[in-house]
Amino acid sequence: MSEEVRRVLDPLSPPSGGLVRLRTRIARDEVRRVSGRRVRVGLGALVVAVGVGWAALNRGSDPVAASPELDLARMSLGLLPAPTEPLTLPEAARATTAVLRVSLPTDQVVFYVMASFQPSGAAAP
């Protein structure tokens, strides 16, 4: 046999200890692979469950809820009149909200700088 053929056939010969030891090692590796896969699936399910639980417990209130006077669905159905100004504030918010229109070179886009505050009940001494 030439040297090249020997190099190709050497890896094909059974390992020391025979085929029984090779089959045992293959079976052991398969068990490790299956158990590793189970651990990864379990950890993934745990992460999903924690994420869903966290989201369910921390729902809270929506801090930027749309005003009922500006309901676009009812406006498109004709149940509410469309606003006449680009920005409309409910009557109750006008006392606590400051609005400044930002001048732009076009009238197709309107930007406002807004600030609002909640008055406290008593003044600090």
N, C-alpha and C positions, 0 to 999 in steps of 0.2 A: 504494500500500500504506500501511496505517496504521503508526504507530510500534510498536504492539504486535506486529503480524505480523512486522515487520522484526527485532525483538528475538528472536522465536522462531526465525526462519529463519536468522539470522546464525550461530549455533553449528552449524547443519547444513551449512553450506558447507564444502568441503574446505579443509584447511590450506594454508598457502603451501608450495609445492614439489609439490603435487599428491597424488594418491592413492597413487602409488608410494612416496613418502616416508612417508605415513601407514601403509601396509601394512608397510614396513620397520620402523618404530617399534613397531608392534603385535607383529611377529614377535620383535624384540629383547626386548621386555617379557615375552613368553611364555617365551623361553629363560631369562631371569632368574628368572622365577617357578618354572620347573621345576628349575633348579639350586639355588635357595633351598630348595625343598621337599626335594631330595635331601640337602642339607646338614643340614636339621633332622631328617630321618629317620636319617641317619648319626649325628648327635650323640645322638639318643634311644637308638639301639641301643648306642652306646658307653657311655652312662650305665647302661643296664640291665646290660650285660656287666660293667662295673666293680662294680656293686652285687652281682651274683650271685657274682663272683669274691671280693669282700671277705667276703661272708657265708660262702662255702665255706671260705675260709682261716681265718676267725676263729670257727669253731664252738666250740671249747673244750669244757670239761666243764660240765655243769649244776651250778651251785653249790647249788641247792636241790632236790636229788633226793629223791623221796619214799622213805621207809623201806620196805623190803619187808614189815615187820610191819603196815604201815598201807595195804595194797593194797586199795582200795575195790572193784575189780572182783572180786577173789577173795573178799572179804567178802560181796558181794551174791550170789555163786554158792554160798555156804555152805562154801567151802574153807578159810576162815580165820574164827576167832571175832571178833565185833565187840568193840571195846574197851569196857571197863566204866567207864572214866573219860573225861571230856571231853578230857583230854590224856594221852597215853602217850609216854614216852620210852624208847628202847631202853636196855638195861642199860649199854652202853658209853658212852652220852652222859650218863648221870646224874652222873658225876664232874666233867664239864666244863661243865655247863649249869645256869644259875640260872633259876628260874621263879617268877613272882609273879602270882597271879590278881588281876585287876582286879574290884573289887566293882561290880556293876550292879544297878539296881532290878528286873531281870527275870532269871529263870533260863533263858530261851529263847536268850539270846545269852551266850557265854562268851568273854572276852578274857583273854589272858595277856601279860605283859611278859617277854620271854626274853632272856637274854644267854648267850653261850657263848664259851669261850676255848680255845686250844690251848696246853697247857703247853710251855714250851721245855725243852730238854734240860739246860741249865746255867743257874745263876743269874748275873746280871750282877754284877761286882765293885763 
